[in-house]
Amino acid sequence: MAKNDTIKKTLGVTIGLSLVCSILVSTAAVSLKPRQDENKVLDVQQNILTISGLEPNASDLTRDEIIAKFKEVTPKLVEIQTGKFYTGTDIDPAAYDQRVAAKNPAESRVMPKNQDTAQIKRQANLAKVYEVIENGKVKTLVLPIHGYGLWSTLYGYIALDEDLQTVVGFGFYEHAETPGLGGEVDNPRWKASWIGKQVMDDNGEPSISIIKGSVDPNSAQAAHQVDGLSGATLTSRGVDHLVNFWLGQNGFGPFLANLKKGDA
């Protein structure tokens, strides 16, 4: 009587089972990708609705409600080097992915170390900003920001009022900072403390600083200061650096200056 437990047969069964499992996993990944891509888009829209103040409780909205509300937001592309709106017709602003572009040498540049205070290494040539339109006018401008903290790159947005000076919202949608320490960038109270802060000084230079401890409301610099994160000095410093980088000359500084002059 022939034996069925030979090494050859065992290997055959193992390989066959592996192939079947691989096919099932691949099929599932392919079939789920459209849904995953849609969820990523909805997550971005939800964050922008929240940070812009257009819908503070955006996390409670349904998919259809997010899509409907986001129609009040207009994505636009900005040329970082010129500080002007991108006027080409070959790129759809809604579909543009700034993070993907930053990895493509043809669509980005290497940041010189002496300029790279946010430690982003590469910067996309174009950035996607968002305008919240109300009664035909730009009420809020949402700018994407990112940079290195202690353990990770933090990705988020800062929203400015129509004066392009006053913060109306701030927050990160992705990071890997230490929970309870640097992870406190997600604390609603800390994010709310940014609202009303002034991002530029009288000379039009970035002037936000995250200080150690709490802001003295009687200080002459209180409007430009944010409380530090307790026990998270390096994350606080990283956030300070990335915000000032993106508001500065190597980020959106030229664009904001052009907007104020009506020349963007």
N, C-alpha and C positions, 0 to 999 in steps of 0.2 A: 504493500500500500504506500503510495507516494506521500511524502511529507509536504505540508502546506506552509511550514514556518521557516522556509529557507531564507537566507539573507537577500537573495535576488528578489523574491516575492515581497519581502518586507520593505525593501527600498522602493520597489515599484508602487506599492500602496501608499507609501509616504510621499513620494514625488507626485503621484496622482492627486492625493488629497491637498498637497500644497498648491498645485496648479488650480484646482477648483476653488480653493480659498482665495488665491490671488485674483482670479477672475471675478469672484463675488465682490471683493474689496474694491477692485478697480471700477467695476460697474457701479457700485454704490457711490464712489467718489465722483465719477463723471455725472451721474444722475443728480447728485446733491449740489454740484458746483453752482448751477444757476441760482438755487435758493440761497447758498452761502454768499454769493456775490450780491444778491438783492439785499440780504440782511446787513452786509457791510455798508451799502449805500444808505439804508434806512438808519443805521446807527450814526453815521456821519450827519445825516439830516436832523436826527433827534438831538444830537449834541449842539448843532448850530442853532436850532430853535430854542434850546435851553439857554445857551450862553449869550445869545443875542437879546434875550428877554422877550422874544416874540411869543414864546410859549414856555413859561417856567416849569410847567408840569408835563413836558413833552414825553417823559417816560411812561406816562399813563395813557398816552394816545394809542389808538389802533394804527395798523399799517396804513389804512386808507386816510385816516385823519392826519397822519404825519405827511403823507404825500400831498394832500390838499393844502395844508398849512404852509408847506415848503414852497408853494407857488408864489408866496410873497417874498421869496428870497431869490436874488439873481446872482449866479456865479459868474465871475469874470476872471480873465487871465491878465497878469501883470508881468511886464518885463523887469526883472530885478535890477539889471544893469542900468536901464534908462529911467526907471521909475514911471513908465508910461503903460497905459493899457495896451495889451496886445491886440492889434487890429487885423491880423491874418484870419483867413477863413478855413485854413486847413486843419485846425484843431477845435474840437467841440469842448467848450469850457466845462460842461456838465460831465463829460466822460474823462477829462484829463486827470491823471493820477500823478501828483507832484512827487510822491515817494518813489514811484517807479522811475520817473524821469531823472531823479537825482542819482540813480544807479547807472544811467546810460551816459557814457562819455560824450555822445553827440548832443545830449540835451541838458548837460550840466557842466559845472566847472569844479576843479579841486580848490578848496579854500586854503589860502596861504595860512600857515600856522599863526602868524602874528595878527591875523584878522579873525581867526576862528575861535572867538571867545565862547561860542556855544558848543564847540567840539562836534560839528556836524560832518566834517571832513569833505563832503561834496554838497554843492548847492545847485538845485535845478535852476535853469535859466528863466523858467516861468513859474509863477506862483498863482494858486487859485484863491481869490478872495471872494467874499460874499457880501452883497449889498441887500439890506432890508429896506424895501421900498414902502413908503406910506404917503398916500395922496400925491403920488408922482414924484416924490423927493426921497433922497437917501436919508433914512433916519438913523441907521446903524451900519457900521462897517465891521465885518468879522475877518480877522487876519489869522492865517495858520501860523503856528509857532512850534519849534521843536529844538531840542538840545539835550546834552548829557547831564544827568544828575549824579547820583552816587554809583548806582549799579546799572542804569539803563538810560536809553534815550526816551525822553518824555515827549509825547505828541499832543498838542492841544490847540486852543484858539483863545484869542483875546478880542473882545468886542469893544469898539469905540463909538461914542455918541457922534452925532452929526458935526460936532465941533472938532472931531478928530483928536481930541485931547483927553476927554473924560472916559474912564473905563465903565462900561455898563455890564460886562460879564467876563468871566475868566474861568478856564478849566482845562484839564487834560483828559483825553479819552483813552490813552494807552501809555502804560509805563510798567516798570517792574521794580519800583522802589520798595524798601522794607516796610511791611505792614506795621502800623502803629508808630512809625517814625517818619521816614521820607514819604511813606504811603499816605500821610496826612494831607498831601496835596489834594486828596479827594474829599477832605472834610468840608461839608457844606458851609460851615461857619468861616473857615479860612478863605474859601473861594468868595464868599460874600464880602469879606473884608477888602477885597480889591475894588468893589463897586464904588464909584465916585472918586477914585484916585486919579491924579493928573500925571500923564505919561511923559510930558515934555516940560523943560524949563523955559525961562523967558527967551532963551536963545534958540529954541527949537531943537534942543538936544535931548535924548532920552534921559529921564531923571528918576525912574522908579528904582527903589532899593528895598531889598528885604533885609531888615535889621535883626540884630540879636535881641531877643526879648520882645516886649510889646511897644507899640508906637505911643509916644506921648502926644495926646490930642492937642496940647498947648504948644507943641513944637512948631517952629516956622516951616519945617520940612514935612510935617505930618501928612499933607496932601500928596506927597511923593513917596511915602514910606508904607511898608506892609509888615505885619508881625512875622517874625521868624518862626520856623517850625521847631518846636521843642525837641531836642535830642537829634535833630537832623540838619546839622550845620552844612554838610556838603551838598545835600539835596537843595537846601535853601539857596546856597551859593550858586548851584547849577541853574536853578530857576531864575535867579537874579540875572545871571549872565545871558541866558537864552532870551529872556524878554527884552533886555537892553540891546542884544545883538539884532533881533528882528525889527526893533523900532529904530535902529541906528542906520548909519551910512551904508553898511553892507547888507542891510535887509530892506525894510519898507520905508526907511527914512526919506529917500528921494521921492518915492511915490506919494507919501503923505504930504511932503512939501509941495509937490506938483498939484495935488488935489486942492490944497488950501488956496493955491493961486489960480485954480480953475484951468490948469494946463496939463492934466493927465490924459 
